[in-house]
Amino acid sequence: RLGEGPWPTHARGKVRLTHFRMIAPQLTQLGSYELVFDGAARTDGALVGTFRNLPGSPFGVDGTVTLTPPNNYVGEGMIVGYSAQAESIVRQITFGARPDASGRAPFTFEGTF
């Protein structure tokens, strides 16, 4: 729902990315994921959603995406690869961050849209 101006005041729903794949340098199946927004913006106007992997994905992923006015986003979470190829991608995504005791490593992404 939009408030005054172009920024939404509420976001409720699910976005599913299924059968995601990387084309180059070689075709790689990246799995399926879900992002859920469950309601009103925070007092600072930010909308926060949670994301996770869906069953059968080569990665275990969970975290949050925060959308902030006027048009920024930040994603933070933890990731683990379930195969040698997936773990190689995890090391690239996390810039070699040390995994925790369960094997999951932290990652962050941010930008403007």
ChimeraX attribute file (.defattr): number of C-alpha atoms within 10 A of each C-alpha:
attribute: neighborCount
match mode: 1-to-1
recipient: residues
	/A:1	10
	/A:2	10
	/A:3	9
	/A:4	7
	/A:5	8
	/A:6	10
	/A:7	17
	/A:8	18
	/A:9	18
	/A:10	18
	/A:11	17
	/A:12	12
	/A:13	10
	/A:14	14
	/A:15	11
	/A:16	14
	/A:17	13
	/A:18	14
	/A:19	12
	/A:20	13
	/A:21	13
	/A:22	11
	/A:23	9
	/A:24	7
	/A:25	6
	/A:26	8
	/A:27	9
	/A:28	13
	/A:29	14
	/A:30	17
	/A:31	19
	/A:32	19
	/A:33	21
	/A:34	16
	/A:35	19
	/A:36	18
	/A:37	20
	/A:38	14
	/A:39	15
	/A:40	16
	/A:41	17
	/A:42	12
	/A:43	8
	/A:44	8
	/A:45	16
	/A:46	21
	/A:47	24
	/A:48	23
	/A:49	21
	/A:50	18
	/A:51	21
	/A:52	20
	/A:53	21
	/A:54	17
	/A:55	11
	/A:56	12
	/A:57	19
	/A:58	20
	/A:59	24
	/A:60	19
	/A:61	20
	/A:62	19
	/A:63	18
	/A:64	19
	/A:65	22
	/A:66	16
	/A:67	23
	/A:68	19
	/A:69	13
	/A:70	13
	/A:71	11
	/A:72	13
	/A:73	18
	/A:74	15
	/A:75	18
	/A:76	17
	/A:77	18
	/A:78	20
	/A:79	24
	/A:80	22
	/A:81	20
	/A:82	14
	/A:83	11
	/A:84	10
	/A:85	11
	/A:86	19
	/A:87	17
	/A:88	12
	/A:89	16
	/A:90	23
	/A:91	18
	/A:92	11
	/A:93	16
	/A:94	17
	/A:95	12
	/A:96	13
	/A:97	14
	/A:98	12
	/A:99	15
	/A:100	11
	/A:101	7
	/A:102	7
	/A:103	12
	/A:104	20
	/A:105	22
	/A:106	21
	/A:107	19
	/A:108	14
	/A:109	12
	/A:110	13
	/A:111	10
	/A:112	10
	/A:113	8
